[in-house]
Amino acid sequence: MNVKPHDQQNMSIFESRVDTCKVLSVEDDQDYQDALINALSTLNYDGKDVEILTANSAAQAGVIIAMNPDISVILLDVIMETDDAGLRLIDTIRDGIGNDLVRIVLLTGQPGSAPADDIMNRYDIDDYWSKPDLTQDHLQTIILSNLRTWHHLKDMKEARHGMQMLIESSQRLATKRDILGYTRSILEEVSQLLNIKKGGIVCFSDTADGEIEQAIIVAASGELSGYAQQKLGNVFDDHFLLQSISDACKEKKHVFIEGYSILLFSNKELEERVCISLVKLDRALLPNELNLLQVMCENINVGFRNVALHSKLTELAYFDPTSGLHNKNWLTREIKNMSPVDIPCAKLLMLHLEDLAHTEMVFGSKFVDQLIKSLCSHLHSYFTDTIHIVLVERDTLAVLVYASQVYDEKSLEPIIHASLNIENATHTVDVIIGSIEIDQFKHYEAEQIISAGESALEQARRKGLSFLVYCEKLASAIIDRYALLTDLREAVINDQIEIYLQPKVSLEHGELVGFEALARWQHHSGNFIPPDQFIALAESCGLIGKLDQNIMRRSCLAVKALVKEGIIVPISVNVTGSEVVRPDYFEHLAALLHDLEIDPQLIELELTESQLIEEKATICKQLKVLKSNGMKVNIDDFGTGYSSLAYLSTLALSTLKVDHSFVWRMEDSTKDWQILKMIIDLGKALGLTVIAEGIETVAQRTQLTELGCQQGQGYLFSRPMPLDQVVNWAEKYSKDLGHTL
C-alpha cells in the first residue's frame, strides 16, 4: 500500500511561485498617479515583472488590498478624500485586513502637515517621503529596496508557518534545528507513533547515481542499533528489500512491504538527496495508523524545509546572502565580543559608495555585485593588517581594522578614489569615509559605536568631505544639531519664525520700490539663529515645505498691513527649489493670494540661479502663467551659479539680483567690476530690472548708478527690520529722501 508523500500534495499559499510583483499606488492626483506609473514602467525585480495597481481613494484601495493579499509595496498618499484618509487606511490594512507583511511607503506633498517623526511613531509604516524629493531613480530604488525586504519577510513568514505546522503535529521534532539531528529524530517519532519495538534505520541516498547499497545509515534503533554509520548494502542482503527501497527512491513514494515500512522524504532542501526511514514491522498497519502516518509524514516533510530554512535564517542573521559578506548584526556581535587586547588598535571605517543606485540602474545589479566584490578585494590588498568587511547597506560598507596605523585622507586616497577592474575594464568608484577609533569611545555600546561611524559618514557627506573622523567635538555638534532640530520643528509647526523686511530703493531717484522678506528665528534662549543654519537644517529634515508656506503667508499679511498704511510696494519672497517643483505649488499660491485678497503684483518670487536651471523644464509653464497675472520672478545671487545664460531668454523672468560679493569687491577688483558691468548691461539688453544687494557705502551706490543699475538694497538704506518698524522707517525715509542720500 502506498501513502501519498507530502511533495505530491497541493502546494500551500506560501509555496506558490510568484512571477509578478504587485505594487499599489494610492493617489487622488491623477497627474501624479500617471507620473508614478510612468516612472515605474521600466521596473524589473529579480527577473519578475512588476504589476502596478492603482487606486484613487482610500476606500477603493481597501477593496483592492483585500482582493490582492500578495501586494508587496503600497505607495500611499497621506491626504486624499479627507485629510487623514491615508492614515486611516494604514490602520485598516494592519488591523482590519490583518496584513502585516505589505510594505507601506507614505508619500506627502505637504511634509509639514504630517511630520515624518510623528507619523513613523504613530503608524505602522516602512518609509516616508516628500513627493518633490522623489526622482525616477530614487523612486525605483525605494521600490526595489522594499520589494527585496518584502521577499525576505515573506521567506521568514513561510518558515514560521511551516514551523507552526510541525509543532502542532510533533512537538518533539520541533526541537531539532539541524538536518542530521532532525533525521535521527524521525526514527524515534515514527516508532513511537506506531508503537514499534523492533526498531529501524534512517539513511540518505544520492538520487543521481541510484546505488542504494551505498547509502550511509545515520541513525539506528532497536534490533538495528549497531549498524549506524555503515552502508545499507553491508547490513541488508535481501534483494527484494533493497529493490523496494530503490523503487521508493525512483518513484518518490512511501512503500509498505511485509515486515517493513519504507518512508521516503524528498525535499529540495536536501540538495538532491532523499531521506529513507526503514522501520521493521511485526504486524500489518491499521487504517487509522496509516492516516496518522500520513499526517506525520507531511509534518516531517514540512519539518525538513523549516529546519533548512532555520539554518538559512541563522546564516542570514550574520551574513548577506547576495555578497556573502558579514552583515550589521555580525558587526554588532563582533564589537561586543572584542577582547581588551584588540580594542586599542581597533578602528571602524564606514565607506559610502557614491551614486551606486544610479550605477545599478545603468549597468544592472549583477554589475554592482561584481563592483562590491572587486572593492572588497581592493580593500584586502590595501590593508596589510587584519580586517573584516561588513555590508551595512547596499551602498555602504564597514571595515573593521585591527592596526596601529593612523589613517587620514591622504593615506586613504587609494580607497577614496578606488580604481577597480570589472569585466576587463577599469571602473573608478568615489568613496566617502567616516572613521571612529574604538578605543577612544570604549564606553560606548557596540550599537553606539556603529551609529557614531555612520554619523561621521553622514556629516562628511553633508559637508562635502571625503574623510571625517568621529571625535568628541563632532559628537557634541551632532547632539546640538539634534536639539536644534527639535526646537526648529516646534518653531515651524507653531509658526514662530518671523519675517524681517529689507527695503529696495531706486538708485537713481532714491524712492522706495519694494521689500525683501527674510526669515528670522529667535530661539527660546533669546539668540537669533542664522538663516543659513536653520534653513539648511529645515531642508535636510523635510520641514522646508511648511517653513516656506509660513513665510509666504506672513509676507502676504505684511503686504496687506503696508497697503493699509499707504505703502503699496511689492514684497519678494525666497522660495526653495524643492517647493517650486511640487505639482500643486502654484495652485496653492494662487489660492492663498485669492483668500487673502492680495494683488499678485505685490508678491514677487525669488529663486536662485541654480534652482531655475535645475527645474527649468518643470516650472517654465507655471512661470509664464505667473507673469501673465502680474507676478514677477527674480533671479537671486545672479552670477554665482551656472555659466550658461541660455535660460534667460526662455524663462518668464523680471529681475536679476546681483550677488553682494561682486558689489563688495568691485572697488578693489577690476575683474569683479567688469563682471558687474556685464551683468547690468545684459539685464538691460533683455529688458530685465537689475538690483544689487549688499550696498553699504555711498561710493558703491554711486558706481552702481553710473553703471546703469536701477535698484539696490543694503545697510546703506536699512538693515532688515520687523514689520512694526517698517512704517516708521518709511515715513522717515520719505521725509529725508534726497537730503542724505
C-alpha positions in Angstrom: 0.0 0.0 0.0 1.3 3.4 -0.9 1.0 6.6 1.1 1.0 9.8 -1.0 4.0 11.8 0.0 3.8 15.4 1.0 5.5 16.7 -2.1 2.5 15.4 -4.1 0.0 17.4 -2.1 -1.4 20.7 -3.1 1.0 23.5 -2.6 0.3 25.9 0.2 -0.2 29.6 -0.3 3.4 30.2 0.9 4.9 27.7 -1.6 3.2 29.0 -4.7 5.5 30.6 -7.2 5.1 34.3 -7.9 6.4 35.6 -11.2 4.9 39.0 -10.8 5.4 41.5 -8.0 2.5 43.8 -7.3 2.8 47.4 -6.3 -0.2 49.5 -5.4 -0.3 53.3 -5.9 -3.0 55.1 -3.9 -3.1 58.6 -5.1 -6.1 61.0 -5.8 -4.0 63.3 -8.0 -4.3 61.7 -11.4 -1.4 63.6 -12.9 0.9 62.5 -10.1 -0.5 59.0 -10.4 0.3 58.9 -14.1 3.8 60.2 -13.3 4.4 57.4 -10.8 3.2 54.8 -13.3 5.5 56.2 -15.9 8.4 56.3 -13.6 7.9 52.6 -12.6 7.0 51.4 -16.1 10.6 50.1 -16.7 11.0 48.5 -13.3 12.1 44.8 -13.1 12.9 43.0 -9.9 14.9 39.8 -10.0 13.5 38.7 -13.4 10.0 39.3 -12.3 7.5 41.8 -13.9 6.2 44.5 -11.6 2.5 44.9 -11.9 1.3 48.4 -10.9 -2.2 48.6 -9.4 -3.8 52.0 -8.8 -6.5 53.4 -6.6 -7.8 57.0 -6.5 -9.2 56.9 -3.0 -8.6 55.1 0.3 -12.0 53.3 0.0 -11.1 51.9 -3.4 -7.6 50.9 -2.1 -9.2 48.9 0.7 -11.1 46.8 -1.7 -8.1 46.2 -4.0 -5.9 45.2 -1.0 -8.5 42.8 0.3 -8.7 41.1 -3.1 -4.9 41.1 -3.6 -3.2 39.8 -0.4 0.1 39.3 -2.3 0.6 43.1 -2.9 4.3 43.7 -2.0 4.5 47.5 -1.8 1.9 50.3 -1.3 2.7 53.9 -2.3 0.2 55.8 -0.2 -0.7 59.4 -0.4 -1.4 60.9 3.1 -4.2 63.3 2.1 -6.9 62.2 -0.3 -10.7 62.4 0.1 -10.1 63.5 3.7 -7.1 64.9 5.4 -6.5 61.6 7.3 -7.8 59.2 4.7 -4.3 57.7 4.1 -3.6 57.3 7.8 -6.9 55.6 8.4 -6.2 53.2 5.5 -3.0 52.2 7.3 -5.0 51.1 10.3 -7.4 49.2 8.0 -4.5 47.4 6.3 -2.7 46.4 9.6 -5.6 45.9 11.9 -8.7 45.4 9.8 -7.4 43.3 7.0 -4.5 41.9 9.2 -1.8 42.3 6.5 1.4 42.9 8.4 3.7 41.9 5.5 3.0 44.5 2.9 5.5 47.4 2.8 3.8 50.8 3.1 5.6 53.9 1.8 3.9 57.1 2.8 4.0 60.0 0.3 3.1 63.6 1.0 3.1 66.8 -0.9 3.0 68.7 2.3 5.6 67.3 4.7 4.9 69.8 7.4 1.2 68.8 7.6 2.2 65.3 8.6 5.7 65.4 10.2 7.7 62.3 9.5 8.7 61.5 13.1 5.1 61.8 14.4 3.8 59.5 11.6 6.6 56.9 11.9 6.0 56.7 15.7 2.2 56.5 15.5 1.6 54.3 12.4 3.0 51.0 11.2 4.7 52.3 8.0 8.0 51.4 6.5 9.1 54.6 4.8 8.0 58.3 4.5 8.9 60.6 1.6 8.1 64.0 0.3 6.8 63.9 -3.3 9.2 66.6 -4.5 12.2 64.6 -3.3 11.3 61.6 -5.5 13.1 61.5 -8.8 12.6 58.5 -11.0 15.9 56.9 -9.9 15.1 57.5 -6.3 11.6 56.1 -6.6 12.8 52.9 -8.4 15.5 52.5 -5.7 12.8 52.8 -2.9 10.5 50.3 -4.7 13.4 47.8 -5.3 14.6 48.0 -1.7 11.1 47.4 -0.3 10.5 44.5 -2.8 13.7 42.9 -1.6 12.6 43.4 2.1 9.1 42.1 1.4 10.5 38.9 -0.1 12.9 38.4 2.9 10.0 38.9 5.3 7.8 36.6 3.2 10.5 33.9 3.4 10.7 34.3 7.2 6.9 34.1 7.4 6.9 30.9 5.4 9.4 29.5 7.9 7.3 30.4 10.8 4.2 29.0 9.1 5.9 25.7 8.5 7.3 25.6 12.0 3.9 26.1 13.4 2.5 23.1 11.4 5.4 21.0 12.6 4.9 21.9 16.2 1.2 21.1 16.0 1.9 17.6 14.6 5.0 16.7 16.6 6.4 18.8 19.4 9.5 16.7 19.8 10.5 17.1 16.2 10.2 20.8 16.5 13.1 20.9 19.0 15.6 19.8 16.3 17.4 22.5 14.4 19.9 20.7 12.3 19.3 18.3 9.4 21.3 15.4 11.0 19.6 15.7 14.4 16.2 16.0 12.7 16.6 12.9 10.6 17.7 10.9 13.7 14.5 12.1 15.5 12.3 10.8 12.6 13.0 7.2 13.6 12.1 7.8 17.2 8.9 9.7 16.3 7.7 7.1 13.8 8.4 4.3 16.2 6.6 6.0 19.0 3.6 6.9 16.8 3.2 3.3 15.6 4.3 1.7 18.9 7.0 -0.3 17.1 9.5 -2.1 19.3 11.9 -3.8 16.8 13.4 -0.5 15.6 14.7 0.7 12.3 17.2 2.9 10.5 17.5 6.2 8.7 19.8 6.7 5.8 20.5 9.2 2.9 20.7 8.2 -0.7 22.1 10.3 -3.6 19.4 10.2 -6.3 22.0 10.9 -9.0 23.7 7.5 -9.1 20.8 5.5 -7.6 23.1 3.0 -5.9 21.0 2.4 -2.8 23.6 -0.1 -1.4 26.0 2.9 -0.9 23.6 4.8 1.3 25.0 5.6 4.7 22.9 4.8 7.8 22.9 7.9 10.0 20.6 6.6 12.8 19.5 3.2 14.1 17.4 1.8 16.9 16.2 -1.4 18.4 17.5 -4.6 16.8 19.4 -2.5 14.2 21.0 -0.1 16.6 24.5 -1.5 16.0 24.5 -0.6 12.3 24.9 3.2 12.5 27.5 4.7 10.1 27.5 1.6 7.9 26.5 1.2 4.3 23.0 0.0 3.7 24.2 -2.9 1.4 26.5 -4.2 4.1 23.6 -4.5 6.5 20.9 -5.9 4.3 21.4 -8.6 1.7 17.7 -9.1 1.0 17.5 -8.2 -2.7 13.7 -7.7 -2.6 14.1 -5.2 0.3 16.9 -3.3 -1.4 14.9 -3.2 -4.7 11.8 -1.9 -2.8 13.9 0.9 -1.3 15.3 1.7 -4.7 11.8 1.8 -6.2 10.7 4.1 -3.5 13.5 6.5 -4.3 12.8 6.4 -8.1 9.0 6.8 -7.7 9.3 9.2 -4.7 6.7 7.4 -2.6 6.3 5.6 0.6 6.2 1.8 0.3 4.9 -0.9 2.7 6.0 -4.5 2.3 5.8 -7.5 4.5 7.8 -6.8 7.6 8.9 -3.3 6.7 7.7 0.3 6.3 9.7 2.3 3.9 9.1 6.1 4.3 10.8 8.3 1.8 11.3 12.1 2.2 12.4 14.0 -0.8 12.8 17.7 -0.5 14.7 20.4 -2.4 16.3 21.4 0.9 18.1 18.0 1.0 20.2 19.0 -2.1 19.4 16.2 -4.5 19.4 13.5 -1.8 16.5 11.5 -0.3 16.0 10.6 3.3 14.9 7.0 3.8 13.4 5.8 7.1 13.1 2.0 7.3 11.1 0.6 10.2 10.8 -3.1 11.0 7.1 -4.2 11.4 5.8 -7.3 13.1 2.2 -6.6 12.1 0.1 -5.0 9.5 -0.8 -1.4 10.0 -4.3 -0.4 10.8 -6.2 2.1 8.6 -6.1 4.8 11.3 -2.4 4.2 11.8 -1.9 4.8 8.1 -3.8 8.1 8.4 -1.7 9.1 11.4 1.4 8.1 9.5 0.4 10.2 6.5 0.0 13.3 8.7 3.3 12.6 10.4 5.0 12.2 7.0 3.5 15.5 5.9 4.8 17.2 9.1 8.2 15.6 8.6 8.5 16.9 5.0 7.5 20.4 6.2 10.0 20.0 9.0 12.8 19.3 6.6 12.0 22.5 4.8 11.8 24.5 8.0 14.9 23.1 9.6 16.8 24.0 6.4 15.2 27.5 6.4 16.0 27.9 10.1 19.6 27.2 9.3 19.4 29.7 6.4 17.8 32.3 8.7 20.6 31.7 11.2 23.1 32.3 8.4 21.1 35.4 7.2 21.3 36.8 10.7 25.0 37.3 10.3 25.7 37.2 6.5 24.4 39.0 3.5 23.0 36.2 1.1 24.0 38.0 -2.1 27.6 39.1 -1.4 28.4 36.5 1.3 29.8 39.4 3.4 29.2 39.8 7.2 26.2 42.0 8.0 25.5 44.6 10.6 24.3 42.0 13.1 27.7 40.3 12.9 29.5 43.6 13.3 27.5 44.4 16.4 28.3 41.0 17.9 32.0 41.3 16.9 32.4 44.7 18.6 30.5 43.4 21.7 32.8 40.4 22.0 36.0 42.4 21.2 38.9 41.4 23.6 40.7 44.1 25.6 43.8 43.3 23.7 42.2 44.2 20.4 40.4 47.3 21.4 43.4 49.7 21.5 44.2 49.1 17.8 40.6 48.7 16.5 39.2 51.1 14.0 35.9 51.2 12.3 35.7 52.7 8.8 32.3 53.4 7.2 32.5 53.5 3.4 29.8 55.0 1.3 29.8 54.3 -2.5 28.7 57.4 -4.3 25.9 57.1 -6.9 25.6 53.4 -6.6 21.9 53.4 -7.2 22.5 55.2 -10.5 25.2 52.8 -11.4 22.9 49.9 -10.6 20.1 51.4 -12.8 22.5 51.8 -15.8 24.6 48.7 -15.5 22.4 46.3 -13.5 22.5 44.6 -10.2 25.0 41.9 -11.3 27.5 44.6 -12.3 27.1 46.2 -8.9 27.6 42.8 -7.2 30.8 42.4 -9.1 31.8 46.0 -8.2 31.3 45.4 -4.5 33.2 42.1 -4.8 36.1 43.9 -6.6 36.1 46.7 -4.0 36.4 44.1 -1.2 39.4 42.5 -2.9 40.9 46.0 -3.3 40.4 46.7 0.4 42.1 43.4 1.4 45.0 44.2 -0.8 45.3 47.8 0.6 45.1 46.9 4.3 48.0 44.8 5.3 46.6 44.2 8.8 43.6 42.1 9.8 40.3 43.4 8.6 36.7 42.4 8.4 34.4 43.7 5.7 30.7 44.2 6.5 27.9 45.1 4.2 25.8 47.6 6.2 23.6 48.8 3.3 23.6 48.2 -0.5 25.9 51.2 -0.9 27.6 51.2 2.5 30.4 49.0 3.7 32.0 48.9 7.2 35.7 47.9 7.5 36.8 46.7 11.0 40.6 47.2 11.0 43.0 46.0 13.7 46.1 48.1 13.1 48.3 50.6 14.9 48.5 52.9 11.9 46.6 56.2 12.0 44.6 56.7 8.8 43.9 60.1 7.2 42.6 61.4 3.9 46.0 61.2 2.2 46.7 57.6 3.2 43.2 56.5 2.2 43.3 58.2 -1.2 43.5 54.7 -3.0 40.2 53.9 -1.3 38.5 57.2 -1.7 39.1 57.1 -5.4 39.3 53.4 -6.0 40.2 52.0 -9.4 38.6 48.6 -9.8 38.9 46.0 -12.6 35.5 44.8 -13.6 34.9 42.7 -16.7 38.4 43.6 -18.0 37.7 47.3 -17.8 38.7 49.9 -15.2 35.9 51.4 -13.2 36.5 54.2 -10.7 34.4 54.4 -7.6 34.2 57.5 -5.4 34.1 56.6 -1.7 33.3 58.8 1.3 34.7 57.5 4.6 33.7 58.1 8.2 36.1 56.7 10.8 36.0 56.1 14.6 38.8 54.9 16.9 37.0 52.4 19.1 39.5 52.8 22.0 38.5 56.5 22.4 34.9 55.5 22.7 35.1 52.2 24.5 32.4 53.5 27.0 30.0 53.3 24.0 27.8 50.3 23.4 28.5 48.4 20.2 25.4 49.8 18.6 26.5 53.3 19.6 30.0 52.8 18.0 28.4 51.8 14.7 26.0 54.7 14.9 28.9 57.0 15.6 30.7 55.7 12.5 27.5 56.3 10.5 27.2 59.8 11.9 30.7 60.6 10.9 29.9 59.3 7.4 26.7 61.4 7.2 28.5 64.5 8.4 31.2 64.0 5.8 28.6 63.7 3.0 26.7 66.8 4.3 29.9 68.9 4.4 31.2 67.6 1.0 34.2 65.9 2.6 35.9 62.7 1.5 37.0 61.7 5.0 35.9 62.6 8.5 37.0 61.2 11.9 34.4 60.9 14.7 35.5 62.9 17.8 34.1 64.4 20.9 33.7 67.8 19.2 31.7 66.1 16.4 29.7 64.1 18.9 28.8 67.4 20.7 27.9 69.0 17.4 25.6 66.2 16.5 23.8 66.4 19.8 23.5 70.1 19.5 22.2 69.8 16.0 19.6 67.3 17.1 18.5 69.6 19.9 18.3 72.5 17.5 16.3 70.3 15.0 13.8 69.5 17.8 13.4 73.2 18.6 13.2 74.1 14.9 10.4 71.5 14.3 8.4 73.1 17.2 9.1 76.6 15.9 8.0 75.7 12.3 4.9 73.8 13.4 3.8 76.6 15.7 4.7 79.3 13.1 7.2 81.0 15.4 9.7 82.0 12.6 9.1 85.6 11.7 9.9 87.8 8.7 12.1 90.9 8.6 11.7 93.3 5.7 14.7 94.9 4.0 13.9 97.9 1.7 14.7 98.1 -2.0 15.2 101.5 -3.5 15.7 103.2 -6.8 19.4 104.0 -7.1 18.8 107.0 -9.4 15.9 108.7 -7.6 16.0 107.1 -4.2 12.3 106.2 -3.8 11.2 103.0 -2.1 10.4 100.3 -4.7 9.9 97.2 -2.6 11.0 94.9 0.2 12.5 91.5 0.5 11.1 89.2 3.2 13.9 87.5 5.2 13.2 84.6 7.7 14.4 85.3 11.2 14.2 82.8 14.1 14.7 84.0 17.7 15.5 80.8 19.6 13.8 80.4 23.1 17.3 81.0 24.5 16.9 84.6 23.2 19.6 84.3 20.5 18.8 84.6 16.8 19.8 81.5 14.8 21.5 82.5 11.5 19.2 81.8 8.5 21.8 79.8 6.6 21.9 77.5 9.5 18.2 76.8 10.2 17.1 76.9 6.6 19.7 74.3 5.6 18.5 72.3 8.7 14.9 72.6 7.6 15.8 71.4 4.1 17.6 68.3 5.4 14.8 67.1 7.6 11.7 67.8 5.5 10.5 71.0 7.3 11.3 73.4 4.4 7.8 73.0 2.8 6.0 74.1 5.9 8.5 76.8 6.6 8.1 78.2 3.0 4.3 78.2 3.4 4.6 80.1 6.7 6.9 82.7 5.3 4.7 83.2 2.2 1.6 83.7 4.4 3.4 86.1 6.7 4.6 88.1 3.6 1.1 88.3 2.2 -0.2 89.6 5.6 2.7 92.1 5.6 1.5 93.3 2.2 -2.0 93.9 3.5 -0.7 95.7 6.6 1.5 98.0 4.4 -1.2 98.7 1.9 -3.5 99.9 4.8 -0.7 102.4 5.7 -0.5 103.6 2.1 2.8 101.8 1.4 2.0 100.0 -1.9 5.2 98.2 -3.0 5.8 94.5 -3.6 7.5 92.1 -1.2 9.8 89.5 -2.7 9.8 86.1 -1.1 12.6 83.5 -1.4 11.3 80.1 -2.4 13.3 76.8 -2.3 13.6 74.7 -5.4 12.1 71.6 -3.8 8.9 73.5 -3.2 8.5 75.1 -6.6 8.6 71.8 -8.3 5.7 70.4 -6.3 2.8 69.8 -8.7 0.4 71.8 -6.6 2.7 74.6 -5.5 1.4 77.3 -7.9 -2.2 76.2 -7.4 -1.8 76.7 -3.6 0.0 80.0 -4.1 -2.9 81.3 -6.3 -5.4 80.1 -3.7 -3.5 81.9 -0.9 -3.4 85.2 -2.8 -7.1 84.9 -3.6 -8.1 84.1 0.0 -6.1 87.0 1.4 -7.2 89.3 -1.4 -3.6 90.1 -2.4 -2.8 91.7 -5.7 -0.3 89.3 -7.5 1.8 92.3 -8.5 2.6 92.9 -4.8 4.3 89.4 -4.3 7.4 88.5 -6.1 9.2 85.1 -6.1 12.9 84.9 -5.7 14.7 81.8 -6.8 18.5 81.2 -7.1 20.1 80.8 -10.4 20.9 77.1 -9.7 17.2 76.3 -8.8 16.0 77.9 -12.1 18.4 75.9 -14.2 17.7 72.6 -12.4 13.9 72.9 -12.5 13.6 74.8 -15.8 11.6 72.0 -17.6 9.2 71.7 -14.6 8.4 75.3 -13.8 8.7 77.1 -17.2 5.0 76.9 -17.9 4.0 78.0 -14.4 6.3 81.0 -14.5 4.7 82.2 -17.7 1.2 82.0 -16.0 2.5 84.0 -13.1 4.0 86.7 -15.3 0.7 86.9 -17.2 -1.1 87.5 -13.9 1.3 90.3 -13.0 3.6 88.5 -10.6 7.3 88.9 -11.0 10.0 86.2 -10.7 13.5 87.3 -9.7 16.9 85.6 -10.0 18.7 85.7 -6.7 22.5 85.6 -6.4 22.9 86.1 -10.2 26.5 85.4 -11.4 27.4 82.9 -8.8 25.7 79.8 -10.4 25.7 78.4 -13.9 27.8 79.8 -16.7 25.2 79.1 -19.4 22.9 82.1 -19.9 20.5 80.5 -22.4 17.8 80.2 -19.8 17.4 84.0 -19.5 15.7 84.2 -22.9 13.4 81.2 -22.3 12.1 81.7 -18.8 9.5 84.3 -17.8 11.8 86.4 -15.6 11.6 90.0 -14.4 14.6 90.9 -12.3 18.3 90.0 -12.0 19.7 90.3 -8.5 23.4 90.8 -8.4 25.1 88.9 -5.6 26.6 91.1 -2.9 30.1 89.5 -3.4 30.5 91.5 -6.7 29.4 94.7 -5.0 31.8 94.3 -2.1 34.8 93.6 -4.4 34.1 95.9 -7.3 36.2 98.8 -5.9 39.3 96.5 -5.4 38.9 94.1 -8.3 38.8 95.1 -11.9 37.5 91.7 -12.9 34.6 92.0 -10.5 33.8 95.5 -11.7 33.8 94.2 -15.3 31.6 91.2 -14.4 29.2 93.6 -12.6 29.1 95.9 -15.7 28.4 92.9 -18.0 25.5 91.7 -15.8 23.9 95.1 -15.7 24.3 95.5 -19.5 22.9 92.0 -20.1 19.9 92.7 -17.9 19.2 96.0 -19.7 19.6 94.3 -23.1 17.0 91.7 -22.1 14.6 94.2 -20.7 15.1 93.0 -17.1 15.4 95.1 -13.9 18.8 94.8 -12.3 19.1 95.1 -8.5 22.3 95.0 -6.5 22.3 93.7 -2.9 24.8 94.4 -0.2 25.2 98.1 -0.8 26.9 99.6 2.3 28.6 102.8 1.1 27.7 105.9 -0.9 30.6 105.1 -3.2 29.2 101.7 -4.0 25.8 103.3 -4.8 27.4 105.9 -7.0 29.4 103.4 -9.0 26.4 101.2 -9.5 24.2 104.1 -10.6 26.9 105.1 -13.1 26.9 101.6 -14.4 23.2 101.7 -15.0 22.0 99.5 -12.2 18.4 100.5 -11.5 17.7 99.3 -7.9 19.6 98.3 -4.8 19.3 97.2 -1.2 21.7 97.0 1.7 22.8 98.5 5.0 23.3 101.9 3.4 19.5 102.2 3.2 18.4 100.0 6.0 19.0 96.7 7.8 16.2 94.1 7.7 13.6 95.1 10.3 10.4 93.7 11.8 7.1 94.7 10.3 6.2 97.0 13.2 9.2 99.2 12.5 8.7 99.4 8.7 6.0 102.1 8.7 8.1 104.5 10.9 11.1 103.8 8.8 9.2 104.5 5.6 7.8 107.8 6.9 11.2 109.0 8.0 12.9 107.8 4.8 10.3 109.6 2.7 10.9 112.9 4.6 14.7 112.6 4.4 14.7 111.5 0.7 17.1 113.5 -1.3 18.8 115.1 1.7 21.2 112.5 2.9 21.3 110.0 0.0 
